[in-house]
Amino acid sequence: MSNERKYILDAPSAARKMERMAYEMAEELSQEKDPVILAGIKDNGVVMARILAGKLKEIAEISTEIIEISLDKRHPVEISISSQIDFNDRVIVLVDDVTNSGKTLLYALKPFLEGHPRKIQILALVERTHKAFPVKADYVGISIATTLQEHIYVEVDGQTITGAYMD
């Protein structure tokens, strides 16, 4: 078996996908008065949320608040968020790098449901078409048909997405 990685995104294409998703968000959320809450799932989702916040400010002057969601992706029982803000009547965009089974995203929604947000959307750089849980991203960089045995990894260097590969 070779250790050659099968890249599905390189850094420039990942950047283009992020920019396109920011434009889609800007179109959808341009009328928002309150800052849009970008809830990034640690670690890569937080990097993506920061990239998106910069792009939204640049292209549509949409203000955002970034919060970090921490949870064990394998056993998401304990979920914590970086700051307690009022989610009532707010728009929340949950940001993660890959939708695998959908379980992480489903559990990551839990802290927001008690706050009565007006709208919750999901953004994923890579969406797998095989999911065990009923979660569909509103904003998708790339959608990939995979087998259950294949895994997708997104690589990040600092505040830059450097690629995504399948294993």
N, C-alpha and C positions, 0 to 999 in steps of 0.2 A: 504494500500500500504506500502510495507516495504522500509526502508531506506538503505537496503543492496545494496552495489554497485556491479555491474557485471563487474569484472575486466577482461580485454582482454589481458593486459600485466602487469607483475610485474616488479620490478626494474631489476633483472637479465636478463629477456627476452628482456626488452627494450634495455639494454646495448648490448645484442647479436645482436639485429636488427640494432642498430646504427653501430656496428663494421662491420656487413655484408655489410651495405650500404657504409661504408667507403672503404671497399675492392672493391666493384663494381665501386665506383668513381675512385679509384686509377687505376683500370684496364682501365677505359675509358679515364682518364685525365692524364695519366702518361707522355705523350709527351709534355705537356704544358710548355712553356718557362716562360711566365708571371705568377705571382701568380693568382690562381683561386679565384674569388670573391665569397665568401659565404654570401649571403644576407638573414639574418635571420629576419623573421617577429616577431616583439615584441609580447610577451615576450619569450614564449617557443621556438620559432624558433631561437632566438638569442642564447639561452642556447644550443640548438642542434647544431648550427653552430660552437660554441666554442668546443664542444665535437668532432665534425667531423674534425675541423682544427687540433686538437691534434692528432687524429688517422691518418689523412692523412700524417702528418709530420713523425709520428712514423713508419708507414708501407711502405711509398713510397717516403718519403722526398719531398712531394708536398707542395710548399709554398702557403699560402692562405692570403687573406685579408678579414676581416669580416666587414660588414656594417649592420646597423640596419634599418629596414623599420618600420615606424610608420604609422598606419592608423586605422580608426574606422572600425572594422570588420563588423558592421551592415550597416553602410552607408559610404563606402570607397570613399569619395569625395576628401578629402585632404590627400595626401600621401607625407611623408617626409622621406628622407634618412639621415643617420648620417654623412656621409662625401661625398663631391662632388669629385669623382675621374673620370678619363677618362675611359669610358666603351668601347671605340672604339676598335674593334678587340679583345675583352677580352671574357673569358668564365665566365658566371655568373651562380651560382646554387642558386636558390630561395629555402629557407628552411622554412618549417612550420610544426607544429605538426600534424594537421589534415586537410585533404581536406574534407570540408563539402559540400557546394554547388559548390565550385570552384570559387566563386565570389571574395573572398579575394585574392587568388593567381592571378586571372586575372587582378584585379586592381593593385596589387603590381608590376606587370610587367611594368606598365606605365612609371616610371622614367627611365627605362633602354632602352626603345625603341628609345629615342631621341639620344642615344649615339652610335648606330650602333655596338652592341656587335657581336662577331663572332658566339656565341652559348649561348643559355639560356636553362638551365635544371631546373627541379623541383624535390625536395626531400620532402617526407612527411613520418612521422613515421607511421601514420594511414591514409589509403585511404579508404573513403567510396565509395561504388559502385553507390550510388544515387547521381547524380550531376545535377545541373541545367545549369551549364556553361561548355563549352568544354575544360576542363583542365584535363590533365592526367600526373601524376607524373612519372618521369624517374626512380627515385629510391624510392622504397616503402618498409617500414618495414613490415607492415601487411595490407592486404586488407580485408575489412569487408562489408558484405551485411547488410544494415540497412534499417529500414523504415524511412520515412521522419520525423516521430515524435521522433525518437531516436536521442540522441546527444552523442557525444564522447568527453571525456575530458582527457587531458594529465596532469598528476601531476608532478610538478618539485619542488625539494627542493634544493635551492642554484644552483649549477651547475650539478645536478644529476636528471635524469628522474626517478621518483619513481614508475610510473605506468600509466596505461590508463584504463578508464572504460567507460561503456555505461550506459546511463540513459534514 
